[in-house]
Amino acid sequence: MPEHLRTLIVILVLATMVFAFAHRPACTISKTGDYTRRRNLWFAFTLAAFLAHNFWVYTLIAIPLLIYANLRETNPPALFFFILFALPMATVSIPGMGLINYFFELSHARILELLILLPAFFVLTRQRGALAFGRTWPDIVLAVYLLLTTLLYVRDASVTATLRGAFYLFIDIFLPYFVISRSLKDLQAFRDALLSLVLAIMVVALIAIFEASRHWLLYYPLLGVLGLGGMLNYLERTGMLRAVVTAGHSIALGYLMVVGMGLYLFLQRSIQKKLVRRLGIALLAAGLIAPLSRGPWVGAAVLMAVFIATGRYALPRLMGLLAVAALVFSLAAVLPGGEKVINLLPFIGTTEKGSIDYRQQLITNSMIVIERNPWFGSVNYLEAPEMEAMRQGQGIIDIVNSYIQIALETGFVGLGLFVSFFALILLGIYRAMRSIRDKNSEERLLGRALLATLLAILVIIFTVSNIAIIPIVYWSVAGLGVAYAEMARKQKREASSGHAHSLKNSGFPKRAPKTQS
């Protein structure tokens, strides 16, 4: 039996286990019909990809499936999230038919953007009462950032390359942000969408655990069968395989697990059985360990610290978290094989210390290059001698820092807009969360989860470039943050108007106006 068919069987078994485990709690959070339809679509996409033997055949199967699902879908972000990680983010070029070299690069994610998010975008723009783009500060900053990036493409690119770049900005950044930020208007819509995202990540988590334990990348054969270009490579750390699944890279996989853990902190309140809640977080935690990526581990620590700090009894709970961490570290130091675990830890471990040295040197050399074009960056920054000195044995210059990458490409102006965009969203989430008086409410819990998740993301991308799933996830979470802030503002306005209306009709006598004698 061909290897890709053997991996397909394993993937289907593992996914079935997760979906069976999650069926009852999922059907209490979402409608049973919605959950079942999205789950079946996940299986249909997976089967189509592994059995098609050609990306274009797979695409022809995917299009009618998505059209059918869209006709019955009431929450486009939920559908998008559920099947986003079903396949790797590998790309294939659409031929230019002799007119140009190629039109644009297509991937599984872009198929979903074009067939789920684009129709939702047109519906939202015509919807009465919908928040128009440009009505919030994050909207304005994002618009300026996208415009700047498009204009900078002109520096050293043909007209077709510039148009292609602008198209990518629209479908990869604007569409996820806009549709998600405008579609989720109440708490049930958030539950539904976040359930889809977390379930999709849980499937990835179980597959990651299998890959690491069996030393077998299950999606690796698929790229060759479909003729796709991607980043799925066998990487090891201390003799152990670093799982990848569909994330494109082991760091991206760890990053995805942190996002899943953060959003699960909100969803777990809707799960009645304590055992199921604990098994869910344990699955995501094990998925976080499987890629052996230290940057996401730091992000997970930030996630938990922020989530606890924004809740009740923050100080004693933070002290308890530190005590548990100290206990685990002490046990690891004395148990057999514990030294190997400690050496994997960030900051104190010694395994692959050269990776940390490379990152430090990258920042130093990049700052020299950035200073030559500080405002708007450069298109040929990789040709600078300082960057050539960073070329690795594989012949690549790995820009393992998203902030540095943005500054090199768009200068401090572009980096400032990027950071300001997320800072405004963090501020919006925090203010919305603080405006909710009931500290034990689900609305406040959602704000805590989103705030902690977004801060963890901003920490993790300091250790990885904008590859694979990294950007689409943080633009999507940004959309969740804006939607949450708008939902809180709407609830506050409704509460204020309701209070004023109740006073008006309360029956209390009005104060008689003064009369002149």
TORVO-451512 format. One line per field, with one value per residue (C-alpha): residue number from 1; residue in one letter; x, y, z. Coordinates in steps of 0.2 Angstrom, whole numbers. Layout:
N
pos = [NUM_...]
code = [A_...]
east = [X_...]
north = [Y_...]
up = [Z_...]
This chain:
517
pos = [1_2_3_4_5_6_7_8_9_10_11_12_13_14_15_16_17_18_19_20_21_22_23_24_25_26_27_28_29_30_31_32_33_34_35_36_37_38_39_40_41_42_43_44_45_46_47_48_49_50_51_52_53_54_55_56_57_58_59_60_61_62_63_64_65_66_67_68_69_70_71_72_73_74_75_76_77_78_79_80_81_82_83_84_85_86_87_88_89_90_91_92_93_94_95_96_97_98_99_100_101_102_103_104_105_106_107_108_109_110_111_112_113_114_115_116_117_118_119_120_121_122_123_124_125_126_127_128_129_130_131_132_133_134_135_136_137_138_139_140_141_142_143_144_145_146_147_148_149_150_151_152_153_154_155_156_157_158_159_160_161_162_163_164_165_166_167_168_169_170_171_172_173_174_175_176_177_178_179_180_181_182_183_184_185_186_187_188_189_190_191_192_193_194_195_196_197_198_199_200_201_202_203_204_205_206_207_208_209_210_211_212_213_214_215_216_217_218_219_220_221_222_223_224_225_226_227_228_229_230_231_232_233_234_235_236_237_238_239_240_241_242_243_244_245_246_247_248_249_250_251_252_253_254_255_256_257_258_259_260_261_262_263_264_265_266_267_268_269_270_271_272_273_274_275_276_277_278_279_280_281_282_283_284_285_286_287_288_289_290_291_292_293_294_295_296_297_298_299_300_301_302_303_304_305_306_307_308_309_310_311_312_313_314_315_316_317_318_319_320_321_322_323_324_325_326_327_328_329_330_331_332_333_334_335_336_337_338_339_340_341_342_343_344_345_346_347_348_349_350_351_352_353_354_355_356_357_358_359_360_361_362_363_364_365_366_367_368_369_370_371_372_373_374_375_376_377_378_379_380_381_382_383_384_385_386_387_388_389_390_391_392_393_394_395_396_397_398_399_400_401_402_403_404_405_406_407_408_409_410_411_412_413_414_415_416_417_418_419_420_421_422_423_424_425_426_427_428_429_430_431_432_433_434_435_436_437_438_439_440_441_442_443_444_445_446_447_448_449_450_451_452_453_454_455_456_457_458_459_460_461_462_463_464_465_466_467_468_469_470_471_472_473_474_475_476_477_478_479_480_481_482_483_484_485_486_487_488_489_490_491_492_493_494_495_496_497_498_499_500_501_502_503_504_505_506_507_508_509_510_511_512_513_514_515_516_517]
code = [M_P_E_H_L_R_T_L_I_V_I_L_V_L_A_T_M_V_F_A_F_A_H_R_P_A_C_T_I_S_K_T_G_D_Y_T_R_R_R_N_L_W_F_A_F_T_L_A_A_F_L_A_H_N_F_W_V_Y_T_L_I_A_I_P_L_L_I_Y_A_N_L_R_E_T_N_P_P_A_L_F_F_F_I_L_F_A_L_P_M_A_T_V_S_I_P_G_M_G_L_I_N_Y_F_F_E_L_S_H_A_R_I_L_E_L_L_I_L_L_P_A_F_F_V_L_T_R_Q_R_G_A_L_A_F_G_R_T_W_P_D_I_V_L_A_V_Y_L_L_L_T_T_L_L_Y_V_R_D_A_S_V_T_A_T_L_R_G_A_F_Y_L_F_I_D_I_F_L_P_Y_F_V_I_S_R_S_L_K_D_L_Q_A_F_R_D_A_L_L_S_L_V_L_A_I_M_V_V_A_L_I_A_I_F_E_A_S_R_H_W_L_L_Y_Y_P_L_L_G_V_L_G_L_G_G_M_L_N_Y_L_E_R_T_G_M_L_R_A_V_V_T_A_G_H_S_I_A_L_G_Y_L_M_V_V_G_M_G_L_Y_L_F_L_Q_R_S_I_Q_K_K_L_V_R_R_L_G_I_A_L_L_A_A_G_L_I_A_P_L_S_R_G_P_W_V_G_A_A_V_L_M_A_V_F_I_A_T_G_R_Y_A_L_P_R_L_M_G_L_L_A_V_A_A_L_V_F_S_L_A_A_V_L_P_G_G_E_K_V_I_N_L_L_P_F_I_G_T_T_E_K_G_S_I_D_Y_R_Q_Q_L_I_T_N_S_M_I_V_I_E_R_N_P_W_F_G_S_V_N_Y_L_E_A_P_E_M_E_A_M_R_Q_G_Q_G_I_I_D_I_V_N_S_Y_I_Q_I_A_L_E_T_G_F_V_G_L_G_L_F_V_S_F_F_A_L_I_L_L_G_I_Y_R_A_M_R_S_I_R_D_K_N_S_E_E_R_L_L_G_R_A_L_L_A_T_L_L_A_I_L_V_I_I_F_T_V_S_N_I_A_I_I_P_I_V_Y_W_S_V_A_G_L_G_V_A_Y_A_E_M_A_R_K_Q_K_R_E_A_S_S_G_H_A_H_S_L_K_N_S_G_F_P_K_R_A_P_K_T_Q_S]
east = [0_7_13_1_-14_-7_-5_-23_-29_-20_-26_-44_-43_-35_-47_-62_-56_-56_-72_-80_-73_-79_-96_-107_-99_-98_-117_-121_-111_-116_-131_-129_-133_-119_-106_-110_-110_-93_-86_-91_-84_-67_-67_-73_-58_-46_-52_-52_-34_-27_-36_-36_-18_-18_-21_-32_-43_-44_-49_-63_-70_-68_-77_-94_-92_-89_-103_-115_-109_-110_-128_-132_-119_-125_-107_-94_-79_-84_-84_-68_-59_-65_-57_-42_-30_-36_-22_-5_-2_8_5_4_5_-9_-2_-2_-8_6_1_11_22_8_-8_-5_-1_-16_-17_-29_-31_-34_-47_-56_-53_-60_-75_-80_-74_-76_-94_-96_-87_-100_-114_-108_-104_-123_-130_-139_-132_-116_-100_-92_-74_-64_-75_-63_-45_-38_-47_-38_-21_-23_-29_-13_-2_-9_-8_10_15_6_15_32_29_32_50_57_42_33_15_9_20_13_-5_-2_5_-10_-21_-12_-14_-33_-36_-23_-25_-40_-53_-50_-49_-64_-76_-72_-72_-90_-98_-97_-109_-115_-108_-116_-108_-91_-94_-98_-83_-70_-77_-73_-56_-51_-58_-48_-32_-36_-36_-19_-13_-17_-9_6_8_7_20_32_30_31_44_33_26_9_6_24_19_4_14_23_6_-2_14_14_29_30_40_37_54_60_68_75_80_90_86_67_56_49_31_24_7_-1_6_21_35_37_37_21_13_18_11_-5_-6_-4_-18_-29_-25_-29_-46_-50_-49_-65_-74_-71_-84_-97_-91_-100_-90_-74_-65_-68_-62_-46_-43_-46_-32_-21_-22_-17_-3_4_2_12_26_27_35_49_49_54_47_29_33_38_22_12_19_14_-3_-6_2_-9_-25_-22_-17_-33_-44_-50_-37_-23_-9_-11_-15_1_11_3_8_26_26_20_33_47_41_41_58_64_57_64_82_82_72_80_81_76_92_87_71_79_91_76_69_72_84_92_94_109_102_105_112_118_100_99_116_109_94_104_116_101_95_112_116_98_98_114_104_89_98_103_85_76_60_53_65_73_68_86_90_95_110_118_134_128_113_125_135_119_117_116_122_106_110_96_95_82_74_67_59_43_46_64_56_43_56_68_54_44_56_51_36_28_34_26_10_10_13_1_-13_-11_-8_-25_-34_-26_-32_-49_-50_-44_-56_-71_-66_-65_-82_-91_-95_-98_-81_-87_-97_-94_-91_-77_-69_-69_-60_-47_-44_-43_-31_-19_-20_-15_-1_6_5_15_28_30_31_47_55_48_45_29_28_15_0_8_0_-17_-19_-14_-24_-39_-36_-35_-52_-59_-52_-61_-77_-76_-73_-88_-99_-95_-98_-115_-120_-115_-126_-141_-139_-138_-153_-163_-159_-165_-181_-185_-183_-193_-208_-205_-221_-211_-219_-208_-202_-213_-205_-202_-214_-210_-219]
north = [0_17_27_41_29_22_39_43_28_34_52_46_35_49_62_50_48_67_70_56_62_80_76_78_94_101_98_107_123_122_116_97_100_113_103_87_96_104_88_78_92_90_71_75_87_75_60_71_77_60_51_64_62_80_97_103_87_91_109_103_92_106_119_111_105_122_130_117_120_139_138_131_140_154_157_158_160_144_135_143_138_120_115_128_115_100_101_109_127_121_131_128_141_144_145_161_153_161_179_180_168_164_172_168_154_144_134_125_141_152_141_143_162_164_152_155_172_182_178_183_199_204_199_209_225_225_221_235_240_231_240_248_246_262_265_259_264_246_247_264_258_241_251_262_247_238_253_256_238_239_255_247_233_245_248_233_223_222_228_210_206_222_217_199_206_217_202_192_206_207_188_183_198_209_196_185_201_210_194_188_206_209_192_188_199_189_177_162_166_167_150_142_150_146_129_125_133_123_107_109_112_97_86_93_90_71_69_78_67_52_59_63_46_36_47_48_64_59_73_72_60_70_85_74_66_83_91_104_115_116_116_98_92_79_89_82_88_77_62_65_70_87_85_97_90_103_118_119_120_114_131_135_119_124_142_134_124_139_148_133_132_151_149_133_143_151_136_125_133_127_109_101_86_90_74_80_98_91_79_93_104_89_85_103_103_86_94_109_97_87_99_103_121_133_149_143_136_154_160_147_153_171_165_157_172_185_174_172_190_196_185_184_180_184_185_169_159_166_161_144_143_147_134_120_126_125_108_101_108_100_83_84_87_71_59_48_57_73_82_79_88_103_105_107_122_140_151_138_123_119_109_117_133_138_142_155_163_163_173_186_188_190_205_213_211_216_232_237_234_242_258_260_261_265_272_261_246_238_225_218_217_199_204_215_207_207_196_185_181_173_161_143_126_123_139_149_165_161_177_169_185_192_210_210_203_217_231_224_225_240_250_257_265_248_240_255_252_233_235_249_239_225_237_246_229_224_240_238_221_227_241_231_218_231_238_222_223_205_198_180_182_173_190_194_177_178_195_187_172_184_196_182_173_188_193_176_177_193_185_169_178_186_169_164_173_175_157_144_147_160_176_169_164_181_191_180_182_201_200_191_205_219_209_206_225_230_217_224_242_237_228_244_255_243_243_262_264_251_259_276_269_260_277_286_273_270_280_292_310_322_337_352_366_382_396_415_424]
up = [0_-4_10_8_10_25_33_27_38_53_51_49_65_75_69_73_91_93_85_95_111_108_101_116_123_105_102_118_113_94_85_82_63_61_70_61_44_48_54_38_28_37_32_14_12_19_8_-7_-5_-1_-15_-29_-33_-41_-33_-47_-45_-27_-30_-42_-28_-15_-24_-24_-7_0_-11_-3_15_12_8_25_35_47_55_41_53_62_45_40_57_57_41_40_47_38_25_24_19_4_-13_-31_-45_-57_-74_-84_-100_-110_-105_-89_-79_-67_-60_-41_-29_-23_-7_4_15_0_-7_9_9_-8_-6_12_17_1_-1_18_14_1_12_26_16_10_28_36_53_50_56_41_38_45_60_72_75_71_54_50_55_46_30_31_34_19_8_13_9_-8_-12_-7_-19_-33_-29_-37_-45_-61_-63_-62_-47_-38_-42_-36_-20_-17_-20_-7_5_2_4_17_29_25_22_38_49_41_40_58_66_58_59_78_86_102_114_105_89_98_106_90_81_95_97_78_80_96_89_73_84_95_80_75_93_93_76_83_97_86_74_88_96_80_71_56_48_42_29_22_8_3_-4_-16_-22_-25_-32_-19_-13_6_22_29_34_46_60_76_93_105_94_95_80_80_75_61_55_44_52_40_54_71_79_70_77_95_91_86_102_112_103_106_124_126_118_127_143_138_131_145_156_144_146_161_165_174_167_149_153_160_145_133_141_143_124_120_132_125_108_113_119_103_92_105_101_115_108_110_128_133_124_134_151_146_141_158_168_159_160_179_182_174_185_203_217_204_216_226_210_202_217_215_197_201_215_203_191_204_210_192_189_205_201_183_191_201_190_177_161_169_164_145_149_158_143_131_142_136_144_155_143_134_119_102_111_93_89_102_97_79_84_94_80_68_78_79_60_55_65_55_38_45_49_31_26_42_37_23_23_7_-6_-7_11_10_-2_12_18_36_30_20_35_42_28_36_30_20_10_17_28_41_47_63_70_63_69_61_45_44_49_35_22_27_39_56_48_43_60_69_60_63_82_84_76_89_103_99_99_115_122_115_123_140_140_135_148_162_157_162_180_183_185_184_168_152_143_155_153_134_136_147_135_120_129_135_118_108_120_119_100_100_111_100_84_91_88_71_54_45_38_35_47_57_49_45_64_71_59_63_82_79_71_86_97_87_87_106_109_97_106_123_117_109_126_135_124_125_144_145_133_143_159_153_145_162_171_159_161_180_185_196_196_187_195_192_183_193_190_192_205]
